[in-house]
């Protein structure tokens, strides 16, 4: 069972992959595999950011009532 990464772990893994690719000491097949893994992680991070952005809201206290507005 694959453990789901949180955003920070995914970014750390993405940075590690970028560092490995920048060293230029990997063979072509390994480089392509690492690149594909990095692209998947990048998409996952983007998705996590989009979901977090949707959840962000501003609470405004107006007297005794609290209203919720979307964050822009």
N, CA, C and O of each residue as an XYZ file, in Angstrom:
288
protein
N       0.845     -1.189      0.000
C       0.000      0.000      0.000
C       0.881      1.239      0.000
O       1.734      1.395      0.873
N       0.680      2.118     -0.972
C       1.495      3.319     -1.117
C       1.029      4.397     -0.142
O      -0.153      4.738     -0.089
N       1.974      4.923      0.622
C       1.661      5.996      1.565
C       1.481      7.295      0.789
O       2.305      7.641     -0.058
N       0.398      8.010      1.082
C       0.144      9.278      0.418
C       1.043     10.350      1.028
O       1.098     10.503      2.248
N       1.735     11.079      0.186
C       2.645     12.127      0.649
C       1.882     13.395      0.971
O       0.887     13.722      0.324
N       2.365     14.109      1.990
C       1.827     15.442      2.204
C       2.621     16.399      1.318
O       3.601     15.997      0.690
N       2.207     17.643      1.270
C       2.821     18.611      0.365
C       4.314     18.779      0.626
O       5.116     18.784     -0.308
N       4.682     18.916      1.892
C       6.085     19.144      2.241
C       6.963     17.956      1.831
O       8.054     18.141      1.292
N       6.481     16.739      2.090
C       7.237     15.542      1.703
C       7.361     15.428      0.182
O       8.413     15.054     -0.337
N       6.281     15.751     -0.520
C       6.303     15.687     -1.983
C       7.298     16.703     -2.545
O       8.036     16.396     -3.481
N       7.319     17.908     -1.978
C       8.267     18.928     -2.444
C       9.707     18.512     -2.165
O      10.596     18.733     -2.987
N       9.929     17.908     -1.001
C      11.278     17.452     -0.653
C      11.737     16.383     -1.640
O      12.875     16.413     -2.107
N      10.858     15.448     -1.956
C      11.182     14.385     -2.908
C      11.438     14.977     -4.292
O      12.349     14.544     -4.997
N      10.640     15.960     -4.675
C      10.811     16.621     -5.963
C      12.168     17.329     -6.040
O      12.836     17.291     -7.073
N      12.565     17.966     -4.951
C      13.876     18.620     -4.898
C      15.008     17.597     -5.005
O      16.015     17.849     -5.666
N      14.842     16.446     -4.357
C      15.852     15.382     -4.434
C      15.997     14.878     -5.869
O      17.109     14.650     -6.346
N      14.872     14.707     -6.547
C      14.903     14.244     -7.933
C      15.590     15.280     -8.814
O      16.415     14.929     -9.658
N      15.257     16.546     -8.625
C      15.884     17.608     -9.415
C      17.395     17.616     -9.209
O      18.154     17.781    -10.164
N      17.831     17.440     -7.965
C      19.258     17.406     -7.657
C      19.933     16.232     -8.362
O      21.017     16.380     -8.924
N      19.285     15.059     -8.330
C      19.839     13.880     -8.993
C      19.972     14.109    -10.503
O      20.978     13.739    -11.109
N      18.954     14.717    -11.093
C      18.978     14.959    -12.536
C      20.040     16.000    -12.909
O      20.659     15.905    -13.969
N      20.248     16.986    -12.042
C      21.236     18.033    -12.313
C      22.668     17.506    -12.274
O      23.555     18.094    -12.894
N      22.905     16.422    -11.565
C      24.258     15.866    -11.463
C      24.744     15.262    -12.781
O      25.947     15.118    -12.999
N      23.802     14.912    -13.652
C      24.128     14.337    -14.965
C      24.922     13.036    -14.891
O      25.633     12.703    -15.840
N      24.821     12.294    -13.788
C      25.557     11.030    -13.705
C      24.645      9.808    -13.795
O      25.072      8.690    -13.505
N      23.387     10.020    -14.198
C      22.442      8.920    -14.354
C      22.404      8.481    -15.810
O      22.602      9.292    -16.714
N      22.147      7.193    -16.036
C      21.988      6.750    -17.419
C      20.643      7.246    -17.950
O      19.796      7.696    -17.178
N      20.452      7.166    -19.232
C      19.269      7.723    -19.878
C      17.968      7.137    -19.324
O      17.030      7.879    -19.036
N      17.908      5.816    -19.175
C      16.680      5.183    -18.676
C      16.336      5.663    -17.276
O      15.177      5.955    -16.983
N      17.338      5.747    -16.411
C      17.111      6.209    -15.040
C      16.696      7.673    -15.040
O      15.818      8.071    -14.274
N      17.320      8.473    -15.892
C      16.964      9.890    -15.987
C      15.511     10.068    -16.413
O      14.789     10.895    -15.855
N      15.090      9.294    -17.399
C      13.709      9.378    -17.877
C      12.743      8.953    -16.775
O      11.711      9.593    -16.572
N      13.074      7.878    -16.066
C      12.230      7.408    -14.967
C      12.129      8.464    -13.870
O      11.042      8.723    -13.352
N      13.251      9.069    -13.521
C      13.259     10.119    -12.487
C      12.458     11.333    -12.953
O      11.718     11.934    -12.174
N      12.610     11.687    -14.226
C      11.873     12.817    -14.780
C      10.369     12.566    -14.708
O       9.603     13.445    -14.314
N       9.953     11.353    -15.093
C       8.530     10.996    -15.028
C       8.020     11.064    -13.594
O       6.926     11.570    -13.345
N       8.808     10.559    -12.653
C       8.425     10.608    -11.241
C       8.302     12.062    -10.778
O       7.375     12.416    -10.049
N       9.239     12.888    -11.207
C       9.198     14.306    -10.855
C       7.973     15.010    -11.417
O       7.368     15.843    -10.743
N       7.609     14.678    -12.647
C       6.419     15.289    -13.256
C       5.152     14.881    -12.507
O       4.257     15.700    -12.299
N       5.079     13.616    -12.104
C       3.915     13.159    -11.330
C       3.839     13.899     -9.994
O       2.768     14.340     -9.577
N       4.986     14.028     -9.333
C       5.016     14.746     -8.059
C       4.637     16.217     -8.240
O       3.921     16.786     -7.416
N       5.117     16.817     -9.312
C       4.787     18.210     -9.603
C       3.280     18.384     -9.776
O       2.697     19.335     -9.256
N       2.658     17.468    -10.503
C       1.206     17.530    -10.703
C       0.465     17.326     -9.386
O      -0.540     17.989     -9.129
N       0.959     16.404     -8.545
C       0.337     16.172     -7.244
C       0.440     17.424     -6.365
O      -0.516     17.790     -5.682
N       1.605     18.074     -6.388
C       1.796     19.294     -5.596
C       0.851     20.393     -6.080
O       0.242     21.092     -5.270
N       0.730     20.546     -7.396
C      -0.184     21.548     -7.951
C      -1.620     21.268     -7.529
O      -2.371     22.180     -7.182
N      -1.987     19.996     -7.565
C      -3.349     19.614     -7.166
C      -3.581     19.925     -5.683
O      -4.634     20.436     -5.304
N      -2.577     19.607     -4.846
C      -2.703     19.895     -3.415
C      -2.855     21.392     -3.163
O      -3.646     21.806     -2.315
N      -2.096     22.203     -3.901
C      -2.187     23.653     -3.747
C      -3.555     24.169     -4.181
O      -4.135     25.032     -3.522
N      -4.066     23.643     -5.282
C      -5.389     24.049     -5.756
C      -6.462     23.701     -4.733
O      -7.358     24.503     -4.469
N      -6.371     22.493     -4.151
C      -7.356     22.074     -3.157
C      -7.262     22.946     -1.906
O      -8.283     23.323     -1.331
N      -6.042     23.263     -1.488
C      -5.866     24.111     -0.306
C      -6.426     25.504     -0.564
O      -7.051     26.104      0.310
N      -6.195     26.010     -1.769
C      -6.684     27.341     -2.120
C      -8.210     27.399     -2.051
O      -8.785     28.400     -1.622
N      -8.858     26.311     -2.482
C     -10.317     26.261     -2.451
C     -10.843     26.277     -1.012
O     -11.932     26.787     -0.747
N     -10.062     25.714     -0.092
C     -10.505     25.612      1.300
C     -10.303     26.901      2.085
O     -10.944     27.129      3.111
N      -9.392     27.745      1.580
C      -9.083     28.967      2.318
C     -10.280     29.906      2.284
O     -10.847     30.168      1.224
N     -10.644     30.389      3.406
C     -11.739     31.363      3.462
C     -11.418     32.401      4.522
O     -10.617     32.167      5.427
N     -12.040     33.514      4.393
C     -11.861     34.598      5.357
C     -13.129     34.692      6.196
O     -14.238     34.796      5.671
N     -12.941     34.654      7.491
C     -14.073     34.816      8.391
C     -14.140     36.276      8.819
O     -13.158     36.847      9.294
N     -15.274     36.844      8.648
C     -15.467     38.240      9.008
C     -16.548     38.307     10.077
O     -17.668     37.831      9.890
N     -16.185     38.906     11.188
C     -17.162     39.042     12.262
C     -17.929     40.338     12.055
O     -17.345     41.419     11.979
N     -19.241     40.211     11.966
C     -20.114     41.357     11.761
C     -21.120     41.357     12.899
O     -22.184     40.746     12.804
N     -20.773     42.048     13.975
C     -21.632     42.047     15.152
C     -21.634     40.673     15.782
O     -20.584     40.174     16.187
N     -22.795     40.057     15.871
C     -22.913     38.741     16.477
C     -22.863     37.609     15.450
O     -22.842     36.434     15.819
N     -22.842     37.960     14.169
C     -22.825     36.919     13.157
C     -21.438     36.837     12.512
O     -20.702     37.820     12.431
N     -21.125     35.652     12.067
C     -19.862     35.429     11.354
C     -20.206     34.979      9.944
O     -20.969     34.033      9.749
N     -19.638     35.666      8.969
C     -19.862     35.282      7.584
C     -18.572     34.746      7.004
O     -17.481     35.111      7.443
N     -18.698     33.894      6.031
C     -17.543     33.282      5.396
C     -17.488     33.713      3.939
O     -18.490     33.625      3.228
N     -16.327     34.176      3.489
C     -16.142     34.589      2.118
C     -14.990     33.807      1.506
O     -14.043     33.439      2.201
N     -15.071     33.558      0.220
C     -13.982     32.891     -0.476
C     -12.755     33.778     -0.491
O     -12.864     35.000     -0.594
N     -11.579     33.160     -0.388
C     -10.317     33.872     -0.455
C      -9.992     34.129     -1.914
O     -10.092     33.224     -2.742
N      -9.606     35.346     -2.234
C      -9.236     35.678     -3.622
C      -7.828     36.194     -3.656
O      -7.320     36.530     -4.726
